[in-house]
């Protein structure tokens, strides 16, 4: 069964640590584009992920679709350990795409004519 998982990620530009608040210290920050690329690399490498993309107005939500062995808790743990702060927002079953049944086209009726071969010095053969 396929799952749809939404994870909120906090990029470096959205997050301010306590020393930055109190003392105005600037830490080493990555650009948001580099951080998003790193997040997608981590998410796509997890077993069972079929599709991953950023959603939301500020592109701070990662929407992951997959099935089988996909574990949302392990996915959030990997993101927290390797990239940034992450929160699991929702886990829902993915919507199945409804496929329209196509009516089979009627085959054109053709009549098969016998094939005749001419062999020299023999009778005419019909197959």
GROMACS elastic network, one bead per residue, 0.5 to 0.9 nm:
[ bonds ]
;  ai    aj funct       b0    kb
    1    66     6  0.84049   500
    1    67     6  0.56450   500
    1    68     6  0.67024   500
    1    93     6  0.74079   500
    1    94     6  0.81454   500
    2    65     6  0.69091   500
    2    66     6  0.52691   500
    2    68     6  0.71232   500
    2    70     6  0.89723   500
    2    92     6  0.88076   500
    2    93     6  0.59933   500
    2    94     6  0.54645   500
    2    95     6  0.82928   500
    2    96     6  0.85601   500
    3    64     6  0.80396   500
    3    65     6  0.56614   500
    3    66     6  0.54823   500
    3    67     6  0.56512   500
    3    68     6  0.87228   500
    3    70     6  0.81257   500
    3    91     6  0.67412   500
    3    92     6  0.57608   500
    3    95     6  0.86637   500
    4    63     6  0.69882   500
    4    64     6  0.57787   500
    4    66     6  0.68149   500
    4    67     6  0.86408   500
    4    90     6  0.79743   500
    4    91     6  0.57478   500
    4    92     6  0.51787   500
    4    93     6  0.56738   500
    4    95     6  0.84006   500
    5    62     6  0.80206   500
    5    63     6  0.57490   500
    5    64     6  0.50781   500
    5    65     6  0.63314   500
    5    66     6  0.84435   500
    5    72     6  0.69965   500
    5    88     6  0.78485   500
    5    89     6  0.76880   500
    5    90     6  0.57521   500
    5    92     6  0.65141   500
    5    93     6  0.85540   500
    5    94     6  0.87400   500
    6    55     6  0.89484   500
    6    61     6  0.64911   500
    6    62     6  0.57067   500
    6    64     6  0.63869   500
    6    65     6  0.89034   500
    6    87     6  0.88278   500
    6    88     6  0.64826   500
    6    89     6  0.54690   500
    6    90     6  0.52373   500
    6    91     6  0.65898   500
    6    92     6  0.87302   500
    7    60     6  0.84432   500
    7    61     6  0.55217   500
    7    62     6  0.51475   500
    7    63     6  0.65472   500
    7    64     6  0.80725   500
    7    72     6  0.88737   500
    7    76     6  0.75533   500
    7    86     6  0.65777   500
    7    87     6  0.56317   500
    7    89     6  0.53690   500
    7    90     6  0.72150   500
    8    60     6  0.58501   500
    8    62     6  0.63280   500
    8    63     6  0.88747   500
    8    85     6  0.84366   500
    8    86     6  0.55960   500
    8    87     6  0.51454   500
    8    88     6  0.63950   500
    8    89     6  0.64740   500
    9    39     6  0.88000   500
    9    60     6  0.54729   500
    9    61     6  0.60196   500
    9    62     6  0.72543   500
    9    79     6  0.85379   500
    9    84     6  0.68844   500
    9    85     6  0.58518   500
    9    87     6  0.65012   500
    9    88     6  0.88782   500
   10    13     6  0.81291   500
   10    14     6  0.60138   500
   10    15     6  0.63729   500
   10    60     6  0.66858   500
   10    61     6  0.88287   500
   10    84     6  0.64286   500
   10    85     6  0.54021   500
   10    86     6  0.63328   500
   10    87     6  0.86136   500
   11    14     6  0.53767   500
   11    15     6  0.64212   500
   11    30     6  0.87703   500
   11    31     6  0.87082   500
   11    32     6  0.63893   500
   11    35     6  0.68638   500
   11    36     6  0.80308   500
   11    60     6  0.75308   500
   11    83     6  0.89394   500
   11    84     6  0.66285   500
   11    85     6  0.76031   500
   12    15     6  0.52421   500
   12    16     6  0.76542   500
   12    29     6  0.61833   500
   12    30     6  0.66929   500
   12    31     6  0.75928   500
   12    32     6  0.70145   500
   12    35     6  0.79545   500
   12    84     6  0.77745   500
   13    16     6  0.76715   500
   13    29     6  0.76860   500
   13    30     6  0.83356   500
   13    31     6  0.77692   500
   13    32     6  0.70256   500
   15    85     6  0.88141   500
   16    19     6  0.84232   500
   16    20     6  0.62291   500
   16    21     6  0.68112   500
   17    20     6  0.53186   500
   17    21     6  0.64375   500
   17    22     6  0.89060   500
   18    21     6  0.50825   500
   18    22     6  0.61707   500
   18    23     6  0.84041   500
   19    22     6  0.51586   500
   19    23     6  0.55938   500
   19    24     6  0.69084   500
   19    25     6  0.62127   500
   19    26     6  0.86581   500
   20    23     6  0.56152   500
   20    26     6  0.61948   500
   20    27     6  0.78087   500
   21    24     6  0.57021   500
   21    25     6  0.76673   500
   22    25     6  0.79991   500
   26    29     6  0.82221   500
   29    32     6  0.89518   500
   30    33     6  0.82504   500
   30    34     6  0.65075   500
   30    35     6  0.64593   500
   31    34     6  0.54472   500
   31    35     6  0.63522   500
   31    36     6  0.87753   500
   32    36     6  0.60704   500
   32    37     6  0.85819   500
   33    36     6  0.51189   500
   33    37     6  0.62334   500
   33    38     6  0.86716   500
   34    37     6  0.51025   500
   34    38     6  0.62429   500
   34    39     6  0.86574   500
   35    38     6  0.50868   500
   35    39     6  0.61640   500
   35    40     6  0.86776   500
   35    83     6  0.74055   500
   35    84     6  0.83506   500
   36    39     6  0.50262   500
   36    40     6  0.62006   500
   36    41     6  0.86282   500
   36    54     6  0.84198   500
   36    59     6  0.89109   500
   36    60     6  0.88679   500
   37    40     6  0.52141   500
   37    41     6  0.62574   500
   37    42     6  0.87766   500
   38    41     6  0.51179   500
   38    42     6  0.63498   500
   38    43     6  0.87342   500
   38    82     6  0.88518   500
   38    83     6  0.69824   500
   39    42     6  0.52190   500
   39    43     6  0.62139   500
   39    44     6  0.86454   500
   39    62     6  0.87239   500
   39    79     6  0.69390   500
   39    82     6  0.85790   500
   39    83     6  0.64264   500
   39    84     6  0.82104   500
   40    43     6  0.50643   500
   40    44     6  0.59648   500
   40    45     6  0.85139   500
   40    52     6  0.71884   500
   40    53     6  0.76932   500
   40    54     6  0.87154   500
   40    62     6  0.84135   500
   41    44     6  0.54004   500
   41    45     6  0.63028   500
   42    45     6  0.54883   500
   42    46     6  0.69416   500
   42    75     6  0.85317   500
   42    78     6  0.74222   500
   42    79     6  0.69325   500
   42    82     6  0.79941   500
   42    83     6  0.82725   500
   43    46     6  0.56559   500
   43    49     6  0.75313   500
   43    52     6  0.72468   500
   43    62     6  0.89237   500
   43    64     6  0.79791   500
   43    75     6  0.69584   500
   43    78     6  0.83721   500
   43    79     6  0.77044   500
   44    47     6  0.79132   500
   44    48     6  0.87971   500
   44    49     6  0.61147   500
   44    50     6  0.79176   500
   44    51     6  0.77223   500
   44    52     6  0.68778   500
   44    64     6  0.88610   500
   45    48     6  0.88336   500
   45    49     6  0.77178   500
   46    49     6  0.61796   500
   46    70     6  0.75003   500
   46    71     6  0.89548   500
   46    74     6  0.89413   500
   46    75     6  0.72293   500
   47    50     6  0.89198   500
   47    66     6  0.89321   500
   47    68     6  0.86362   500
   47    69     6  0.65253   500
   47    70     6  0.62306   500
   47    71     6  0.87886   500
   48    65     6  0.86348   500
   48    66     6  0.54950   500
   48    67     6  0.55731   500
   48    68     6  0.58729   500
   48    69     6  0.53842   500
   48    71     6  0.84384   500
   49    52     6  0.73741   500
   49    64     6  0.68863   500
   49    65     6  0.60896   500
   49    67     6  0.69098   500
   49    68     6  0.88440   500
   49    69     6  0.86951   500
   49    70     6  0.65244   500
   50    64     6  0.76240   500
   50    65     6  0.56720   500
   50    67     6  0.76373   500
   51    63     6  0.80714   500
   51    64     6  0.57285   500
   51    65     6  0.50730   500
   51    66     6  0.66527   500
   52    62     6  0.68296   500
   52    63     6  0.56497   500
   52    65     6  0.63922   500
   52    66     6  0.88161   500
   53    61     6  0.83502   500
   53    62     6  0.57000   500
   53    63     6  0.54177   500
   53    64     6  0.67028   500
   54    59     6  0.53800   500
   54    60     6  0.67601   500
   54    61     6  0.55595   500
   54    63     6  0.60822   500
   54    64     6  0.88336   500
   55    58     6  0.78224   500
   55    59     6  0.50887   500
   55    60     6  0.67214   500
   55    61     6  0.51480   500
   55    62     6  0.60894   500
   55    63     6  0.65592   500
   56    60     6  0.62184   500
   56    61     6  0.58706   500
   56    62     6  0.85643   500
   57    60     6  0.76680   500
   57    61     6  0.89018   500
   58    61     6  0.81758   500
   59    62     6  0.77830   500
   61    89     6  0.89137   500
   65    70     6  0.89292   500
   65    94     6  0.71032   500
   66    69     6  0.84921   500
   66    70     6  0.64249   500
   66    94     6  0.83003   500
   67    70     6  0.56443   500
   67    71     6  0.88857   500
   68    71     6  0.87181   500
   70    74     6  0.84170   500
   70    75     6  0.80771   500
   71    74     6  0.55265   500
   71    75     6  0.63601   500
   71    76     6  0.89556   500
   72    75     6  0.50195   500
   72    76     6  0.63049   500
   72    77     6  0.86671   500
   72    88     6  0.76394   500
   72    91     6  0.77577   500
   73    76     6  0.52640   500
   73    77     6  0.62320   500
   73    78     6  0.87341   500
   73    88     6  0.78545   500
   74    78     6  0.61820   500
   74    79     6  0.86538   500
   75    78     6  0.52607   500
   75    79     6  0.63489   500
   75    80     6  0.87539   500
   76    79     6  0.50941   500
   76    80     6  0.61663   500
   76    81     6  0.85561   500
   76    85     6  0.87914   500
   76    86     6  0.61775   500
   76    87     6  0.69142   500
   76    88     6  0.67539   500
   77    80     6  0.51531   500
   77    81     6  0.60583   500
   77    82     6  0.85330   500
   77    86     6  0.82236   500
   78    81     6  0.51116   500
   78    82     6  0.59443   500
   78    83     6  0.79192   500
   79    82     6  0.53800   500
   79    83     6  0.53015   500
   79    84     6  0.61123   500
   79    85     6  0.72022   500
   79    86     6  0.64888   500
   80    83     6  0.58556   500
   80    84     6  0.51182   500
   80    85     6  0.51599   500
   80    86     6  0.58524   500
   80    87     6  0.88295   500
   81    84     6  0.72428   500
   81    85     6  0.84603   500
   83    86     6  0.88578   500
   88    91     6  0.80627   500
   92    95     6  0.89671   500
   93    96     6  0.88903   500
   95    98     6  0.89204   500
   99   102     6  0.89381   500
  102   105     6  0.86659   500
  103   106     6  0.89264   500
  104   107     6  0.86848   500
  105   108     6  0.89203   500
  106   109     6  0.86754   500
  107   110     6  0.88898   500
  112   115     6  0.89284   500
  114   126     6  0.66173   500
  114   127     6  0.61839   500
  115   125     6  0.86537   500
  115   126     6  0.61265   500
  115   127     6  0.57192   500
  116   124     6  0.71876   500
  116   125     6  0.60439   500
  116   127     6  0.66386   500
  117   124     6  0.64775   500
  117   125     6  0.57291   500
  117   126     6  0.67996   500
  117   127     6  0.82499   500
  118   122     6  0.80181   500
  118   123     6  0.77493   500
  118   124     6  0.54993   500
  118   125     6  0.68337   500
  119   122     6  0.57236   500
  119   123     6  0.71136   500
  119   124     6  0.66954   500
  119   125     6  0.78218   500
  120   123     6  0.80349   500
  120   124     6  0.88015   500
  122   125     6  0.85295   500
